[in-house]
Amino acid sequence: KTKTYSKEGLARGEQLDPAEKARRACIKWIGEYIEKLNQLVEDRDVEIERLSAGKGKKTNKHVIDDYNQFVANHKFHINKLEGIMRLVNNDRLDVDTVESIKEDLDYYIESYEDQDYQQAYDEEYFYD
């Protein structure tokens, strides 16, 4: 038997069960992906502004449209990931279920600009 505020009792209180550790790790990597996507959105916004300046708006219209589509896709993923993070945080969604999309997100971040990936990309089935 250990007392609540003894050294042993306090040390034991800091230990987390495996499910809680997995949940915290899951929330952490979701947060990291949200940060990556937010950074990509910011970078694209800066690039869009640069291309839109002056006469460039007409000559770079196709590139600007592509960048706007990238930004829209990134914001879609950010929105979904924030919702998933809340569900995991409230124990409404299992960590194992969320882990299955991690590889897909890695692939999305690496190759969202690739033409072949864009043609095959379908956000409707991404989070099923």
MOLIN-V502681 format. One record per pair of residues at least 12 apart in sequence whose ideal C-beta (glycine too) atoms are under 10 Angstrom apart, sorted by the first residue. I is the first residue (numbers start at 1). GAP is how many residues later the second one is. D is the distance in Angstrom with one decimal. If there is no record, write none. Layout:
BEGIN
i: <I/I>
gap: <GAP/GAP>
d: <D/D>
END
This chain:
BEGIN
i: <19/19/19/20/21/22/22/22/22/22/22/23/23/23/23/23/23/23/24/24/24/25/25/26/26/26/26/26/26/26/26/26/26/26/26/27/27/27/27/27/27/27/28/29/29/29/29/29/29/30/30/30/30/30/30/30/30/30/30/30/31/31/31/33/33/33/33/33/33/33/33/33/33/33/34/34/34/34/34/34/34/34/35/36/36/36/36/36/36/37/37/37/37/37/37/37/37/37/37/37/37/37/38/38/38/39/40/40/40/40/40/40/40/40/41/41/41/41/41/41/41/41/42/42/43/43/43/43/44/44/44/44/44/44/44/44/44/45/45/45/47/47/47/47/47/47/48/48/48/48/48/48/48/48/48/49/51/51/51/52/52/66/66/67/69/69/70/70/70/72/73/73/73/73/73/73/74/74/74/76/76/76/77/77/77/77/77/77/77/77/80/80/80/80/81/81/81/81/83/84/84/84/84/85/98/100/101/101/101/104/104/104/105/108/108/108>
gap: <72/75/76/71/74/66/72/73/74/76/77/65/66/68/70/71/72/75/64/65/71/70/74/58/59/62/63/67/68/69/70/71/72/73/76/57/58/59/61/62/68/71/57/52/56/69/70/73/76/51/52/54/55/56/58/59/68/71/72/75/50/51/54/44/45/48/51/52/68/69/72/73/75/76/43/44/45/46/47/48/50/51/43/38/41/42/69/70/73/34/36/37/38/39/40/41/42/44/68/71/72/75/36/37/40/35/30/31/33/34/37/38/69/72/29/30/31/32/33/34/36/37/29/32/24/27/28/31/20/22/23/24/25/26/27/28/30/22/23/26/13/16/17/20/23/24/12/15/16/17/18/19/20/22/23/15/12/13/16/12/15/47/52/46/43/49/42/43/48/51/35/39/45/48/50/53/34/35/38/47/50/51/24/28/31/32/35/46/49/50/21/43/46/47/17/20/24/46/44/13/14/17/43/13/29/28/25/26/27/21/22/23/21/13/15/18>
d: <9.0/9.7/7.7/9.9/9.7/9.7/9.6/4.7/8.4/9.9/8.7/6.1/7.7/7.5/9.8/9.5/5.6/9.6/9.5/9.5/9.6/8.0/9.5/9.0/8.4/5.5/9.3/9.2/9.5/4.6/9.2/9.8/5.5/6.9/9.0/9.5/5.8/9.6/5.8/6.1/9.1/9.3/9.8/9.9/9.9/9.0/8.9/6.8/9.1/5.4/8.3/6.3/4.6/9.9/7.2/9.5/7.2/9.5/9.0/9.1/8.6/9.4/6.9/7.9/8.6/5.9/9.9/9.5/9.5/8.2/5.5/8.8/9.4/7.6/8.5/5.6/9.7/10.0/5.2/6.5/9.9/7.5/9.6/9.2/9.8/9.7/8.9/10.0/6.0/10.0/9.2/4.8/8.0/9.5/5.6/4.9/9.9/7.5/8.8/9.1/7.4/9.8/8.0/9.2/6.5/9.5/7.5/8.3/9.6/5.3/9.6/9.6/7.5/8.1/8.4/5.4/9.6/9.7/4.8/6.4/9.9/7.4/9.5/9.8/9.5/9.7/9.6/9.9/10.0/9.5/4.9/8.1/9.7/5.5/4.9/10.0/7.5/8.4/9.5/6.6/9.8/8.5/8.8/5.9/9.6/9.7/9.1/8.8/5.7/9.8/9.9/5.0/6.7/9.6/7.5/9.8/6.1/5.4/7.6/6.3/9.9/8.4/8.8/9.8/9.7/8.2/6.3/7.2/9.2/9.7/8.3/6.6/9.1/7.6/6.9/9.9/9.2/9.2/7.8/5.7/8.7/9.8/9.9/7.4/7.1/9.0/9.4/7.9/7.8/8.9/9.1/8.5/7.7/5.5/9.4/8.9/8.0/9.1/9.0/9.1/5.9/8.1/7.5/8.9/9.7/10.0/7.3/6.6/9.4/9.8/6.5/9.0/8.7/7.8/9.5/7.8>
END
